[in-house]
């Protein structure tokens, strides 16, 4: 069993409207020290394999095909176990 | 400037329908080694302060009040800078 933790973030050059909205909400709650907010996704995948190289290859493929929209998002992942 | 990275995850005992849907999609794409998927949020906050203790306290307050729904979600964060 390998646990893959995938982080998908919006590219720096792309506007993150969800982040802007959260920043606005935090400001209206007096958290005015918040200068910027970027929101991404965090995914934990449990893989039924023990081959780390194979897992890395397969998770890359999953990110490219489904988990991330590589036009506007970046991804990175960590394997564990 | 302090950068806070916040991870919000659905509690283990709570069903994660988004994760179930992604797992189903991965299976239909022949990624059958995926046993489970849990989806959470990943947030990067830039804080205009240099006091780490104060930042930790304020980010905890933001999580409790807005960023996480503590009934069904857990959160953790890291500070940097």
Backbone of each chain as nested JSON, in Angstrom:
{
  "chains": [
    {"id": "A", "residues": [
      {"number": 1, "name": "UNK", "atoms": {"N": [0.84, -1.209, 0.0], "CA": [0.0, 0.0, 0.0], "C": [0.872, 1.255, 0.0]}},
      {"number": 2, "name": "UNK", "atoms": {"N": [0.647, 2.121, -0.931], "CA": [1.357, 3.392, -0.973], "C": [0.324, 4.504, -0.851]}},
      {"number": 3, "name": "UNK", "atoms": {"N": [0.665, 5.499, -0.026], "CA": [-0.22, 6.66, 0.092], "C": [0.37, 7.795, -0.727]}},
      {"number": 4, "name": "UNK", "atoms": {"N": [-0.404, 8.324, -1.638], "CA": [0.045, 9.464, -2.441], "C": [-0.718, 10.707, -1.993]}},
      {"number": 5, "name": "UNK", "atoms": {"N": [0.013, 11.766, -1.708], "CA": [-0.613, 13.037, -1.354], "C": [-0.388, 13.996, -2.512]}},
      {"number": 6, "name": "UNK", "atoms": {"N": [-1.474, 14.435, -3.105], "CA": [-1.391, 15.277, -4.304], "C": [-1.847, 16.7, -3.962]}},
      {"number": 7, "name": "UNK", "atoms": {"N": [-1.049, 17.683, -4.388], "CA": [-1.403, 19.088, -4.193], "C": [-1.622, 19.708, -5.558]}},
      {"number": 8, "name": "UNK", "atoms": {"N": [-2.786, 20.27, -5.78], "CA": [-3.07, 20.942, -7.05], "C": [-3.282, 22.421, -6.752]}},
      {"number": 9, "name": "UNK", "atoms": {"N": [-2.49, 23.277, -7.374], "CA": [-2.588, 24.716, -7.117], "C": [-2.795, 25.466, -8.429]}},
      {"number": 10, "name": "UNK", "atoms": {"N": [-3.445, 26.597, -8.338], "CA": [-3.631, 27.447, -9.518], "C": [-2.306, 28.125, -9.838]}},
      {"number": 11, "name": "UNK", "atoms": {"N": [-1.934, 28.156, -11.106], "CA": [-0.666, 28.788, -11.507], "C": [-0.615, 30.243, -11.065]}},
      {"number": 12, "name": "UNK", "atoms": {"N": [0.584, 30.699, -10.713], "CA": [0.756, 32.059, -10.193], "C": [0.185, 33.123, -11.138]}},
      {"number": 13, "name": "UNK", "atoms": {"N": [0.284, 32.902, -12.438], "CA": [-0.151, 33.92, -13.407], "C": [-1.665, 33.928, -13.615]}},
      {"number": 14, "name": "UNK", "atoms": {"N": [-2.361, 32.962, -13.015], "CA": [-3.806, 32.843, -13.24], "C": [-4.555, 33.405, -12.032]}},
      {"number": 15, "name": "UNK", "atoms": {"N": [-5.602, 34.185, -12.29], "CA": [-6.419, 34.755, -11.22], "C": [-7.149, 33.639, -10.477]}},
      {"number": 16, "name": "UNK", "atoms": {"N": [-7.166, 33.732, -9.147], "CA": [-7.845, 32.733, -8.317], "C": [-9.053, 33.409, -7.662]}},
      {"number": 17, "name": "UNK", "atoms": {"N": [-10.227, 33.381, -8.313], "CA": [-11.386, 34.105, -7.783], "C": [-11.831, 33.598, -6.408]}},
      {"number": 18, "name": "UNK", "atoms": {"N": [-11.663, 32.296, -6.165], "CA": [-12.056, 31.74, -4.857], "C": [-11.172, 32.343, -3.759]}},
      {"number": 19, "name": "UNK", "atoms": {"N": [-9.877, 32.452, -4.071], "CA": [-8.938, 33.053, -3.117], "C": [-9.269, 34.511, -2.846]}},
      {"number": 20, "name": "UNK", "atoms": {"N": [-9.636, 35.229, -3.9], "CA": [-9.997, 36.642, -3.743], "C": [-11.232, 36.764, -2.851]}},
      {"number": 21, "name": "UNK", "atoms": {"N": [-12.193, 35.868, -3.046], "CA": [-13.425, 35.899, -2.249], "C": [-13.129, 35.601, -0.773]}},
      {"number": 22, "name": "UNK", "atoms": {"N": [-12.272, 34.607, -0.531], "CA": [-11.928, 34.256, 0.862], "C": [-11.176, 35.406, 1.512]}},
      {"number": 23, "name": "UNK", "atoms": {"N": [-10.273, 36.039, 0.76], "CA": [-9.536, 37.19, 1.285], "C": [-10.515, 38.297, 1.678]}},
      {"number": 24, "name": "UNK", "atoms": {"N": [-11.514, 38.552, 0.814], "CA": [-12.518, 39.569, 1.117], "C": [-13.296, 39.229, 2.381]}},
      {"number": 25, "name": "UNK", "atoms": {"N": [-13.655, 37.956, 2.524], "CA": [-14.405, 37.52, 3.71], "C": [-13.553, 37.694, 4.968]}},
      {"number": 26, "name": "UNK", "atoms": {"N": [-12.266, 37.318, 4.875], "CA": [-11.373, 37.456, 6.038], "C": [-11.226, 38.936, 6.418]}},
      {"number": 27, "name": "UNK", "atoms": {"N": [-11.106, 39.796, 5.413], "CA": [-10.979, 41.234, 5.692], "C": [-12.221, 41.761, 6.402]}},
      {"number": 28, "name": "UNK", "atoms": {"N": [-13.389, 41.316, 5.94], "CA": [-14.619, 41.82, 6.556], "C": [-14.777, 41.283, 7.979]}},
      {"number": 29, "name": "UNK", "atoms": {"N": [-13.998, 40.236, 8.323], "CA": [-14.012, 39.699, 9.693], "C": [-12.839, 40.262, 10.511]}},
      {"number": 30, "name": "UNK", "atoms": {"N": [-12.264, 41.335, 10.038], "CA": [-11.175, 42.047, 10.735], "C": [-9.818, 41.343, 10.671]}},
      {"number": 31, "name": "UNK", "atoms": {"N": [-9.703, 40.336, 9.832], "CA": [-8.381, 39.721, 9.625], "C": [-7.67, 40.502, 8.511]}},
      {"number": 32, "name": "UNK", "atoms": {"N": [-7.374, 41.761, 8.78], "CA": [-6.854, 42.642, 7.733], "C": [-5.378, 42.41, 7.43]}},
      {"number": 33, "name": "UNK", "atoms": {"N": [-4.707, 41.593, 8.239], "CA": [-3.297, 41.302, 7.952], "C": [-3.135, 40.322, 6.789]}},
      {"number": 34, "name": "UNK", "atoms": {"N": [-4.241, 39.746, 6.318], "CA": [-4.168, 38.782, 5.208], "C": [-3.999, 39.535, 3.891]}},
      {"number": 35, "name": "UNK", "atoms": {"N": [-2.835, 39.403, 3.289], "CA": [-2.548, 40.122, 2.047], "C": [-3.029, 39.34, 0.82]}},
      {"number": 36, "name": "UNK", "atoms": {"N": [-2.896, 38.045, 0.886], "CA": [-3.29, 37.257, -0.274], "C": [-3.709, 35.855, 0.132]}},
      {"number": 37, "name": "UNK", "atoms": {"N": [-4.614, 35.281, -0.649], "CA": [-5.061, 33.908, -0.413], "C": [-5.073, 33.187, -1.76]}},
      {"number": 38, "name": "UNK", "atoms": {"N": [-4.474, 32.025, -1.817], "CA": [-4.549, 31.173, -3.013], "C": [-5.128, 29.845, -2.542]}},
      {"number": 39, "name": "UNK", "atoms": {"N": [-6.095, 29.339, -3.269], "CA": [-6.749, 28.099, -2.847], "C": [-6.477, 26.989, -3.844]}},
      {"number": 40, "name": "UNK", "atoms": {"N": [-6.137, 25.844, -3.313], "CA": [-5.88, 24.693, -4.16], "C": [-6.575, 23.459, -3.617]}},
      {"number": 41, "name": "UNK", "atoms": {"N": [-6.244, 22.321, -4.2], "CA": [-6.834, 21.07, -3.753], "C": [-5.76, 20.179, -3.142]}},
      {"number": 42, "name": "UNK", "atoms": {"N": [-6.21, 19.355, -2.235], "CA": [-5.332, 18.466, -1.507], "C": [-5.991, 17.096, -1.595]}},
      {"number": 43, "name": "UNK", "atoms": {"N": [-5.294, 16.101, -2.112], "CA": [-5.913, 14.787, -2.279], "C": [-5.043, 13.693, -1.7]}},
      {"number": 44, "name": "UNK", "atoms": {"N": [-5.663, 12.77, -1.003], "CA": [-4.948, 11.606, -0.481], "C": [-5.443, 10.376, -1.22]}},
      {"number": 45, "name": "UNK", "atoms": {"N": [-4.538, 9.709, -1.915], "CA": [-4.896, 8.504, -2.664], "C": [-4.224, 7.301, -2.024]}},
      {"number": 46, "name": "UNK", "atoms": {"N": [-4.979, 6.24, -1.831], "CA": [-4.396, 4.995, -1.355], "C": [-4.257, 4.078, -2.563]}},
      {"number": 47, "name": "UNK", "atoms": {"N": [-3.018, 3.626, -2.811], "CA": [-2.767, 2.808, -3.995], "C": [-2.415, 1.391, -3.591]}},
      {"number": 48, "name": "UNK", "atoms": {"N": [-3.034, 0.441, -4.254], "CA": [-2.801, -0.971, -3.969], "C": [-1.599, -1.473, -4.777]}},
      {"number": 49, "name": "UNK", "atoms": {"N": [-0.421, -1.002, -4.379], "CA": [0.824, -1.416, -5.01], "C": [1.954, -1.15, -4.029]}},
      {"number": 50, "name": "UNK", "atoms": {"N": [3.086, -1.785, -4.221], "CA": [4.229, -1.513, -3.358], "C": [5.424, -1.007, -4.15]}},
      {"number": 51, "name": "UNK", "atoms": {"N": [5.205, -0.786, -5.437], "CA": [6.28, -0.353, -6.325], "C": [6.241, 1.179, -6.443]}},
      {"number": 52, "name": "UNK", "atoms": {"N": [7.18, 1.844, -5.789], "CA": [7.157, 3.313, -5.751], "C": [7.347, 3.932, -7.132]}},
      {"number": 53, "name": "UNK", "atoms": {"N": [8.213, 3.348, -7.948], "CA": [8.446, 3.911, -9.281], "C": [7.191, 3.838, -10.129]}},
      {"number": 54, "name": "UNK", "atoms": {"N": [6.558, 2.671, -10.068], "CA": [5.313, 2.5, -10.816], "C": [4.254, 3.477, -10.29]}},
      {"number": 55, "name": "UNK", "atoms": {"N": [4.168, 3.605, -8.957], "CA": [3.176, 4.496, -8.352], "C": [3.394, 5.933, -8.814]}},
      {"number": 56, "name": "UNK", "atoms": {"N": [4.664, 6.37, -8.839], "CA": [4.98, 7.749, -9.248], "C": [4.528, 7.993, -10.689]}},
      {"number": 57, "name": "UNK", "atoms": {"N": [4.774, 6.997, -11.526], "CA": [4.396, 7.103, -12.941], "C": [2.875, 7.173, -13.098]}},
      {"number": 58, "name": "UNK", "atoms": {"N": [2.193, 6.291, -12.347], "CA": [0.738, 6.224, -12.446], "C": [0.08, 7.487, -11.881]}},
      {"number": 59, "name": "UNK", "atoms": {"N": [0.607, 8.002, -10.77], "CA": [0.008, 9.199, -10.183], "C": [0.221, 10.398, -11.113]}},
      {"number": 60, "name": "UNK", "atoms": {"N": [1.396, 10.465, -11.743], "CA": [1.642, 11.527, -12.729], "C": [0.588, 11.461, -13.826]}},
      {"number": 61, "name": "UNK", "atoms": {"N": [0.323, 10.246, -14.295], "CA": [-0.672, 10.057, -15.358], "C": [-2.073, 10.489, -14.873]}},
      {"number": 62, "name": "UNK", "atoms": {"N": [-2.419, 10.116, -13.633], "CA": [-3.73, 10.512, -13.083], "C": [-3.851, 12.03, -13.01]}},
      {"number": 63, "name": "UNK", "atoms": {"N": [-2.767, 12.691, -12.584], "CA": [-2.788, 14.155, -12.476], "C": [-2.97, 14.784, -13.848]}},
      {"number": 64, "name": "UNK", "atoms": {"N": [-2.204, 14.292, -14.817], "CA": [-2.261, 14.86, -16.164], "C": [-3.631, 14.664, -16.802]}},
      {"number": 65, "name": "UNK", "atoms": {"N": [-4.239, 13.483, -16.527], "CA": [-5.486, 13.152, -17.213], "C": [-6.745, 13.595, -16.488]}},
      {"number": 66, "name": "UNK", "atoms": {"N": [-6.705, 13.602, -15.147], "CA": [-7.954, 13.876, -14.418], "C": [-7.821, 14.863, -13.269]}},
      {"number": 67, "name": "UNK", "atoms": {"N": [-6.804, 14.667, -12.42], "CA": [-6.806, 15.398, -11.141], "C": [-6.488, 16.88, -11.28]}},
      {"number": 68, "name": "UNK", "atoms": {"N": [-5.673, 17.238, -12.262], "CA": [-5.325, 18.651, -12.44], "C": [-5.692, 19.093, -13.844]}},
      {"number": 69, "name": "UNK", "atoms": {"N": [-6.03, 20.346, -13.983], "CA": [-6.202, 20.95, -15.302], "C": [-4.896, 21.685, -15.584]}},
      {"number": 70, "name": "UNK", "atoms": {"N": [-4.017, 21.041, -16.34], "CA": [-2.643, 21.566, -16.472], "C": [-2.554, 22.864, -17.264]}},
      {"number": 71, "name": "UNK", "atoms": {"N": [-3.666, 23.294, -17.867], "CA": [-3.653, 24.598, -18.543], "C": [-3.531, 25.718, -17.5]}},
      {"number": 72, "name": "UNK", "atoms": {"N": [-4.258, 25.578, -16.404], "CA": [-4.27, 26.654, -15.405], "C": [-3.765, 26.21, -14.027]}},
      {"number": 73, "name": "UNK", "atoms": {"N": [-3.481, 24.908, -13.873], "CA": [-3.076, 24.418, -12.55], "C": [-1.722, 23.712, -12.6]}},
      {"number": 74, "name": "UNK", "atoms": {"N": [-1.011, 23.803, -11.491], "CA": [0.205, 23.007, -11.285], "C": [-0.125, 21.885, -10.317]}},
      {"number": 75, "name": "UNK", "atoms": {"N": [0.658, 20.825, -10.355], "CA": [0.472, 19.771, -9.349], "C": [1.827, 19.267, -8.881]}},
      {"number": 76, "name": "UNK", "atoms": {"N": [1.826, 18.712, -7.69], "CA": [2.996, 17.996, -7.194], "C": [2.471, 16.93, -6.25]}},
      {"number": 77, "name": "UNK", "atoms": {"N": [3.258, 15.884, -6.017], "CA": [2.776, 14.847, -5.09], "C": [3.92, 14.222, -4.316]}},
      {"number": 78, "name": "UNK", "atoms": {"N": [3.557, 13.62, -3.209], "CA": [4.512, 12.896, -2.357], "C": [4.006, 11.473, -2.194]}},
      {"number": 79, "name": "UNK", "atoms": {"N": [4.944, 10.523, -2.156], "CA": [4.554, 9.131, -1.921], "C": [5.058, 8.712, -0.556]}},
      {"number": 80, "name": "UNK", "atoms": {"N": [4.327, 7.84, 0.077], "CA": [4.634, 7.434, 1.439], "C": [4.248, 5.966, 1.603]}},
      {"number": 81, "name": "UNK", "atoms": {"N": [5.135, 5.214, 2.257], "CA": [4.776, 3.826, 2.561], "C": [5.281, 2.843, 1.522]}}
    ]},
    {"id": "B", "residues": [
      {"number": 1, "name": "UNK", "atoms": {"N": [6.622, 39.37, 6.665], "CA": [5.667, 38.556, 5.905], "C": [5.777, 37.085, 6.327]}},
      {"number": 2, "name": "UNK", "atoms": {"N": [4.67, 36.517, 6.664], "CA": [4.648, 35.094, 7.011], "C": [3.699, 34.403, 6.03]}},
      {"number": 3, "name": "UNK", "atoms": {"N": [4.148, 33.244, 5.553], "CA": [3.275, 32.463, 4.676], "C": [2.679, 31.322, 5.497]}},
      {"number": 4, "name": "UNK", "atoms": {"N": [1.367, 31.231, 5.513], "CA": [0.696, 30.134, 6.213], "C": [0.108, 29.184, 5.178]}},
      {"number": 5, "name": "UNK", "atoms": {"N": [0.406, 27.912, 5.337], "CA": [-0.178, 26.896, 4.462], "C": [-1.18, 26.107, 5.293]}},
      {"number": 6, "name": "UNK", "atoms": {"N": [-2.429, 26.157, 4.872], "CA": [-3.509, 25.532, 5.642], "C": [-4.042, 24.319, 4.879]}},
      {"number": 7, "name": "UNK", "atoms": {"N": [-4.182, 23.195, 5.571], "CA": [-4.746, 21.976, 4.984], "C": [-6.061, 21.685, 5.689]}},
      {"number": 8, "name": "UNK", "atoms": {"N": [-7.135, 21.596, 4.935], "CA": [-8.433, 21.262, 5.522], "C": [-8.865, 19.922, 4.941]}},
      {"number": 9, "name": "UNK", "atoms": {"N": [-9.092, 18.955, 5.817], "CA": [-9.477, 17.619, 5.35], "C": [-10.776, 17.186, 6.018]}},
      {"number": 10, "name": "UNK", "atoms": {"N": [-11.516, 16.345, 5.318], "CA": [-12.746, 15.805, 5.896], "C": [-12.376, 14.754, 6.943]}},
      {"number": 11, "name": "UNK", "atoms": {"N": [-13.04, 14.791, 8.086], "CA": [-12.743, 13.829, 9.161], "C": [-12.898, 12.399, 8.662]}},
      {"number": 12, "name": "UNK", "atoms": {"N": [-12.062, 11.51, 9.2], "CA": [-12.053, 10.108, 8.763], "C": [-13.429, 9.457, 8.852]}},
      {"number": 13, "name": "UNK", "atoms": {"N": [-14.215, 9.822, 9.857], "CA": [-15.508, 9.172, 10.075], "C": [-16.608, 9.715, 9.156]}},
      {"number": 14, "name": "UNK", "atoms": {"N": [-16.281, 10.762, 8.402], "CA": [-17.297, 11.398, 7.563], "C": [-17.119, 10.955, 6.11]}},
      {"number": 15, "name": "UNK", "atoms": {"N": [-18.239, 10.635, 5.45], "CA": [-18.195, 10.229, 4.044], "C": [-17.747, 11.403, 3.178]}},
      {"number": 16, "name": "UNK", "atoms": {"N": [-16.862, 11.127, 2.228], "CA": [-16.365, 12.16, 1.326], "C": [-16.883, 11.864, -0.089]}},
      {"number": 17, "name": "UNK", "atoms": {"N": [-18.059, 12.393, -0.444], "CA": [-18.673, 12.04, -1.736], "C": [-17.814, 12.458, -2.929]}},
      {"number": 18, "name": "UNK", "atoms": {"N": [-17.087, 13.573, -2.795], "CA": [-16.234, 14.029, -3.888], "C": [-15.106, 13.01, -4.118]}},
      {"number": 19, "name": "UNK", "atoms": {"N": [-14.564, 12.507, -3.02], "CA": [-13.515, 11.491, -3.128], "C": [-14.032, 10.211, -3.773]}},
      {"number": 20, "name": "UNK", "atoms": {"N": [-15.253, 9.824, -3.392], "CA": [-15.857, 8.616, -3.962], "C": [-16.041, 8.79, -5.473]}},
      {"number": 21, "name": "UNK", "atoms": {"N": [-16.464, 9.996, -5.874], "CA": [-16.682, 10.276, -7.308], "C": [-15.357, 10.222, -8.078]}},
      {"number": 22, "name": "UNK", "atoms": {"N": [-14.316, 10.805, -7.493], "CA": [-13.012, 10.81, -8.177], "C": [-12.471, 9.383, -8.272]}},
      {"number": 23, "name": "UNK", "atoms": {"N": [-12.659, 8.6, -7.208], "CA": [-12.228, 7.206, -7.227], "C": [-12.951, 6.452, -8.362]}},
      {"number": 24, "name": "UNK", "atoms": {"N": [-14.241, 6.687, -8.497], "CA": [-15.018, 6.056, -9.561], "C": [-14.498, 6.449, -10.939]}},
      {"number": 25, "name": "UNK", "atoms": {"N": [-14.188, 7.729, -11.1], "CA": [-13.677, 8.211, -12.385], "C": [-12.326, 7.57, -12.687]}},
      {"number": 26, "name": "UNK", "atoms": {"N": [-11.462, 7.488, -11.671], "CA": [-10.143, 6.879, -11.884], "C": [-10.291, 5.406, -12.264]}},
      {"number": 27, "name": "UNK", "atoms": {"N": [-11.225, 4.714, -11.599], "CA": [-11.439, 3.295, -11.925], "C": [-11.891, 3.134, -13.37]}},
      {"number": 28, "name": "UNK", "atoms": {"N": [-12.788, 4.013, -13.801], "CA": [-13.298, 3.895, -15.167], "C": [-12.219, 4.226, -16.19]}},
      {"number": 29, "name": "UNK", "atoms": {"N": [-11.136, 4.877, -15.712], "CA": [-10.007, 5.177, -16.604], "C": [-8.901, 4.135, -16.452]}},
      {"number": 30, "name": "UNK", "atoms": {"N": [-9.234, 2.991, -15.873], "CA": [-8.312, 1.853, -15.702], "C": [-7.263, 2.052, -14.601]}},
      {"number": 31, "name": "UNK", "atoms": {"N": [-7.435, 3.065, -13.775], "CA": [-6.541, 3.204, -12.612], "C": [-7.143, 2.414, -11.448]}},
      {"number": 32, "name": "UNK", "atoms": {"N": [-7.196, 1.096, -11.636], "CA": [-7.914, 0.269, -10.669], "C": [-7.129, 0.017, -9.388]}},
      {"number": 33, "name": "UNK", "atoms": {"N": [-5.849, 0.436, -9.361], "CA": [-5.086, 0.256, -8.124], "C": [-5.456, 1.275, -7.049]}},
      {"number": 34, "name": "UNK", "atoms": {"N": [-6.286, 2.251, -7.422], "CA": [-6.679, 3.274, -6.453], "C": [-7.763, 2.719, -5.532]}},
      {"number": 35, "name": "UNK", "atoms": {"N": [-7.413, 2.545, -4.246], "CA": [-8.357, 1.954, -3.294], "C": [-9.25, 3.016, -2.661]}},
      {"number": 36, "name": "UNK", "atoms": {"N": [-8.672, 4.182, -2.428], "CA": [-9.453, 5.221, -1.775], "C": [-8.945, 6.594, -2.14]}},
      {"number": 37, "name": "UNK", "atoms": {"N": [-9.859, 7.562, -2.14], "CA": [-9.492, 8.953, -2.411], "C": [-10.2, 9.834, -1.381]}},
      {"number": 38, "name": "UNK", "atoms": {"N": [-9.446, 10.714, -0.753], "CA": [-10.047, 11.702, 0.147], "C": [-9.624, 13.064, -0.386]}},
      {"number": 39, "name": "UNK", "atoms": {"N": [-10.566, 13.967, -0.478], "CA": [-10.244, 15.274, -1.047], "C": [-10.393, 16.365, -0.001]}},
      {"number": 40, "name": "UNK", "atoms": {"N": [-9.412, 17.235, 0.033], "CA": [-9.452, 18.336, 0.987], "C": [-9.073, 19.628, 0.303]}},
      {"number": 41, "name": "UNK", "atoms": {"N": [-8.884, 20.662, 1.119], "CA": [-8.505, 21.958, 0.566], "C": [-7.108, 22.321, 1.024]}},
      {"number": 42, "name": "UNK", "atoms": {"N": [-6.463, 23.094, 0.202], "CA": [-5.105, 23.519, 0.444], "C": [-5.111, 25.029, 0.238]}},
      {"number": 43, "name": "UNK", "atoms": {"N": [-4.689, 25.785, 1.245], "CA": [-4.742, 27.247, 1.119], "C": [-3.414, 27.87, 1.495]}},
      {"number": 44, "name": "UNK", "atoms": {"N": [-2.997, 28.834, 0.712], "CA": [-1.787, 29.587, 1.02], "C": [-2.19, 31.009, 1.37]}},
      {"number": 45, "name": "UNK", "atoms": {"N": [-1.876, 31.428, 2.591], "CA": [-2.212, 32.785, 3.042], "C": [-0.919, 33.569, 3.239]}},
      {"number": 46, "name": "UNK", "atoms": {"N": [-0.897, 34.779, 2.737], "CA": [0.236, 35.665, 2.999], "C": [-0.201, 36.647, 4.075]}},
      {"number": 47, "name": "UNK", "atoms": {"N": [0.549, 36.668, 5.17], "CA": [0.16, 37.516, 6.304], "C": [1.148, 38.655, 6.48]}},
      {"number": 48, "name": "UNK", "atoms": {"N": [0.636, 39.846, 6.643], "CA": [1.47, 41.024, 6.819], "C": [1.834, 41.191, 8.298]}},
      {"number": 49, "name": "UNK", "atoms": {"N": [2.668, 40.296, 8.786], "CA": [3.14, 40.343, 10.161], "C": [4.446, 39.56, 10.231]}},
      {"number": 50, "name": "UNK", "atoms": {"N": [5.234, 39.794, 11.247], "CA": [6.461, 39.011, 11.415], "C": [6.473, 38.254, 12.734]}},
      {"number": 51, "name": "UNK", "atoms": {"N": [5.36, 38.317, 13.438], "CA": [5.257, 37.672, 14.752], "C": [4.619, 36.291, 14.568]}},
      {"number": 52, "name": "UNK", "atoms": {"N": [5.435, 35.27, 14.679], "CA": [4.938, 33.904, 14.425], "C": [3.866, 33.471, 15.417]}},
      {"number": 53, "name": "UNK", "atoms": {"N": [4.056, 33.837, 16.684], "CA": [3.077, 33.425, 17.689], "C": [1.718, 34.055, 17.415]}},
      {"number": 54, "name": "UNK", "atoms": {"N": [1.767, 35.345, 17.091], "CA": [0.528, 36.041, 16.777], "C": [-0.103, 35.427, 15.522]}},
      {"number": 55, "name": "UNK", "atoms": {"N": [0.741, 35.139, 14.519], "CA": [0.231, 34.556, 13.268], "C": [-0.45, 33.214, 13.542]}},
      {"number": 56, "name": "UNK", "atoms": {"N": [0.172, 32.382, 14.373], "CA": [-0.398, 31.068, 14.677], "C": [-1.77, 31.213, 15.33]}},
      {"number": 57, "name": "UNK", "atoms": {"N": [-1.859, 32.17, 16.228], "CA": [-3.119, 32.405, 16.934], "C": [-4.208, 32.897, 15.964]}},
      {"number": 58, "name": "UNK", "atoms": {"N": [-3.808, 33.829, 15.094], "CA": [-4.765, 34.408, 14.156], "C": [-5.216, 33.383, 13.114]}},
      {"number": 59, "name": "UNK", "atoms": {"N": [-4.282, 32.564, 12.635], "CA": [-4.658, 31.559, 11.621], "C": [-5.583, 30.516, 12.249]}},
      {"number": 60, "name": "UNK", "atoms": {"N": [-5.318, 30.14, 13.5], "CA": [-6.222, 29.221, 14.194], "C": [-7.631, 29.811, 14.223]}},
      {"number": 61, "name": "UNK", "atoms": {"N": [-7.713, 31.095, 14.554], "CA": [-9.007, 31.772, 14.624], "C": [-9.691, 31.787, 13.241]}},
      {"number": 62, "name": "UNK", "atoms": {"N": [-8.896, 32.058, 12.18], "CA": [-9.464, 32.054, 10.817], "C": [-10.014, 30.681, 10.461]}},
      {"number": 63, "name": "UNK", "atoms": {"N": [-9.275, 29.633, 10.836], "CA": [-9.719, 28.266, 10.528], "C": [-11.009, 27.955, 11.267]}},
      {"number": 64, "name": "UNK", "atoms": {"N": [-11.046, 28.288, 12.538], "CA": [-12.222, 27.983, 13.361], "C": [-13.46, 28.737, 12.868]}},
      {"number": 65, "name": "UNK", "atoms": {"N": [-13.237, 29.985, 12.425], "CA": [-14.379, 30.835, 12.083], "C": [-14.8, 30.759, 10.626]}},
      {"number": 66, "name": "UNK", "atoms": {"N": [-13.838, 30.522, 9.727], "CA": [-14.205, 30.594, 8.304], "C": [-13.654, 29.466, 7.442]}},
      {"number": 67, "name": "UNK", "atoms": {"N": [-12.366, 29.156, 7.594], "CA": [-11.718, 28.299, 6.592], "C": [-12.129, 26.834, 6.683]}},
      {"number": 68, "name": "UNK", "atoms": {"N": [-12.431, 26.364, 7.888], "CA": [-12.825, 24.962, 8.041], "C": [-14.193, 24.884, 8.703]}},
      {"number": 69, "name": "UNK", "atoms": {"N": [-14.928, 23.851, 8.373], "CA": [-16.169, 23.551, 9.091], "C": [-15.799, 22.455, 10.085]}},
      {"number": 70, "name": "UNK", "atoms": {"N": [-15.554, 22.867, 11.331], "CA": [-14.968, 21.933, 12.306], "C": [-15.917, 20.813, 12.73]}},
      {"number": 71, "name": "UNK", "atoms": {"N": [-17.17, 20.882, 12.31], "CA": [-18.095, 19.769, 12.597], "C": [-17.674, 18.541, 11.788]}},
      {"number": 72, "name": "UNK", "atoms": {"N": [-17.312, 18.753, 10.541], "CA": [-16.994, 17.622, 9.673], "C": [-15.552, 17.653, 9.131]}},
      {"number": 73, "name": "UNK", "atoms": {"N": [-14.824, 18.733, 9.418], "CA": [-13.477, 18.848, 8.852], "C": [-12.415, 19.05, 9.935]}},
      {"number": 74, "name": "UNK", "atoms": {"N": [-11.219, 18.564, 9.63], "CA": [-10.049, 18.842, 10.461], "C": [-9.185, 19.858, 9.72]}},
      {"number": 75, "name": "UNK", "atoms": {"N": [-8.366, 20.583, 10.456], "CA": [-7.422, 21.474, 9.786], "C": [-6.078, 21.398, 10.485]}},
      {"number": 76, "name": "UNK", "atoms": {"N": [-5.046, 21.739, 9.729], "CA": [-3.724, 21.93, 10.305], "C": [-3.029, 22.973, 9.439]}},
      {"number": 77, "name": "UNK", "atoms": {"N": [-2.004, 23.625, 9.984], "CA": [-1.301, 24.613, 9.157], "C": [0.172, 24.677, 9.519]}},
      {"number": 78, "name": "UNK", "atoms": {"N": [0.93, 25.211, 8.593], "CA": [2.366, 25.411, 8.774], "C": [2.655, 26.885, 8.51]}},
      {"number": 79, "name": "UNK", "atoms": {"N": [3.591, 27.436, 9.277], "CA": [4.0, 28.832, 9.044], "C": [5.424, 28.837, 8.522]}},
      {"number": 80, "name": "UNK", "atoms": {"N": [5.708, 29.809, 7.695], "CA": [6.987, 29.87, 7.014], "C": [7.369, 31.339, 6.841]}},
      {"number": 81, "name": "UNK", "atoms": {"N": [8.624, 31.65, 7.124], "CA": [9.103, 33.012, 6.89], "C": [9.008, 33.875, 8.133]}}
    ]}
  ]
}
